[in-house]
Amino acid sequence: MHIRISISQQTLTFDDGQGVSVTYPVSTARNGAGEQEGSGCTPLGRHVVRACIGAGQPLNAVFVGRRPTGEIWSPALAARFPERDWILTRILWLSGCEPGRNRLGAVDSMRRFIYIHGTPDTEPMGVPLSHGCVRMRNQAVAALFDQVRAGCPVTIDP
């Protein structure tokens, strides 16, 4: 089982380890690739899924601080909170595996709260627009979530 994210192609490919591979469009960071805290970039390199958050939540469930708020995203809710960076449906929280590159200190992916997560379906995929996370369609992230467990390897390539 392995997840590979391509920043140049704006795709996430999940290989179940049994010969089945599925590719989804994603949206990575508007600021490009990078590991520095506060950069708004998507970190490169080897990671693992540290935690799988949101089991049982409905599609478009809103999360703040990795906790469901009880809200369901809608255009009306988005209009009330135009500055929110919407984290929806499920969260796969990433932890870097390479000390000095994406783990520990000012480059720690986990402490930067780098996730694979759902986003409003009104947001484009295949275009880098996030604040560092990897955004997916809600149905896609729910499907991925159902197949992934904590410890699943994730590689993020340029």
C-alpha positions in Angstrom: 0.0 0.0 0.0 1.4 3.4 -1.0 0.3 6.9 -1.9 2.3 8.9 -4.5 1.6 12.6 -5.1 2.9 14.4 -8.1 3.1 18.2 -7.8 3.9 18.7 -11.5 1.0 16.5 -12.6 -1.4 17.5 -9.7 -2.3 13.9 -9.1 -2.5 11.4 -6.2 -2.0 7.7 -7.1 -3.0 5.1 -4.5 -1.6 1.6 -5.0 -3.3 -1.0 -2.8 -0.3 -3.4 -2.9 -2.5 -6.0 -4.6 -2.1 -4.7 -8.2 -4.9 -2.1 -8.1 -3.9 1.5 -8.7 -6.2 4.5 -8.7 -5.2 8.1 -9.7 -7.1 11.2 -8.5 -6.7 14.8 -9.5 -5.6 17.0 -6.6 -4.6 20.6 -5.8 -1.3 21.2 -4.0 0.2 24.5 -2.8 -0.2 27.7 -4.7 3.3 28.5 -3.5 4.8 25.4 -5.0 7.0 22.8 -3.3 8.9 23.5 -0.1 9.3 22.4 3.5 9.8 25.5 5.5 7.3 26.4 8.2 5.2 29.3 7.2 6.0 29.0 3.5 2.5 27.8 2.4 4.3 25.2 0.3 3.7 21.4 -0.1 6.6 19.4 1.4 8.4 16.9 -0.7 9.8 13.5 0.1 8.8 10.5 2.1 6.0 10.8 4.6 3.6 8.4 6.4 -0.1 8.9 7.3 0.1 9.8 11.0 -3.6 9.8 11.6 -6.9 9.2 9.8 -9.5 11.6 11.0 -13.2 11.9 10.2 -14.5 8.3 10.0 -18.3 8.3 9.9 -18.6 12.0 9.1 -20.9 12.9 6.1 -19.5 14.2 2.9 -18.8 18.0 3.2 -18.5 17.8 7.0 -16.4 20.9 8.1 -13.3 20.4 10.3 -11.5 23.1 12.3 -8.5 22.0 14.3 -9.0 18.4 13.1 -12.4 18.3 14.8 -15.8 18.3 13.1 -17.7 21.5 13.7 -21.1 20.0 13.1 -21.4 22.1 10.0 -21.9 20.8 6.4 -20.3 23.0 3.7 -22.7 24.7 1.4 -22.5 27.8 -0.8 -24.4 29.7 1.9 -22.0 28.7 4.6 -19.1 29.7 2.4 -20.6 33.1 1.8 -20.9 33.6 5.6 -17.2 32.7 6.1 -15.3 33.8 3.0 -11.9 33.6 4.6 -12.0 30.0 5.8 -9.6 27.5 4.3 -12.2 24.7 4.0 -11.1 21.3 5.3 -13.9 18.9 4.6 -15.0 15.2 4.8 -11.8 13.4 5.9 -8.3 14.2 6.9 -5.1 12.1 6.4 -2.5 13.9 8.5 1.0 13.5 7.2 4.2 13.1 9.1 7.6 13.5 7.4 10.2 10.6 7.5 13.3 12.5 6.6 14.9 14.4 9.5 16.1 17.9 8.4 14.0 17.7 5.2 10.4 17.2 6.3 10.7 16.1 9.9 11.7 18.0 13.0 12.5 21.6 13.5 11.2 24.3 11.1 10.5 21.7 8.3 8.3 19.3 10.2 5.3 18.4 8.0 3.3 17.1 11.0 3.8 20.3 13.0 2.9 22.3 9.9 -0.4 20.4 9.8 0.0 19.1 6.3 -3.0 17.0 5.3 -4.6 15.2 2.5 -8.2 16.5 2.8 -11.5 17.2 1.1 -12.3 20.7 -0.3 -15.5 22.3 -1.7 -16.4 20.7 -5.0 -16.5 24.3 -6.4 -12.7 24.4 -6.1 -10.7 23.4 -9.2 -8.6 20.3 -9.2 -5.4 20.0 -11.2 -4.4 23.6 -10.3 -2.1 24.4 -7.3 -4.3 26.6 -5.0 -3.9 25.2 -1.4 -2.0 26.6 1.5 0.4 23.6 1.6 -2.0 20.7 2.0 -3.2 18.3 -0.7 -6.8 18.9 -1.6 -9.1 16.3 -3.1 -12.7 16.0 -4.2 -14.9 14.9 -1.2 -16.0 11.6 -2.7 -12.4 10.8 -3.7 -11.0 11.5 -0.3 -13.7 9.5 1.4 -12.9 6.5 -0.9 -9.2 6.9 -0.3 -9.8 7.1 3.5 -11.6 3.8 3.5 -8.6 2.0 2.1 -5.7 3.7 4.0 -4.5 3.2 7.6 -2.1 5.1 9.8 1.4 4.2 8.8 0.6 4.1 5.0 3.7 5.4 3.1 3.2 8.6 1.1 5.8 10.0 -1.3 5.4 13.6 -2.6 7.4 14.2 -5.8 8.1 17.6 -7.5 
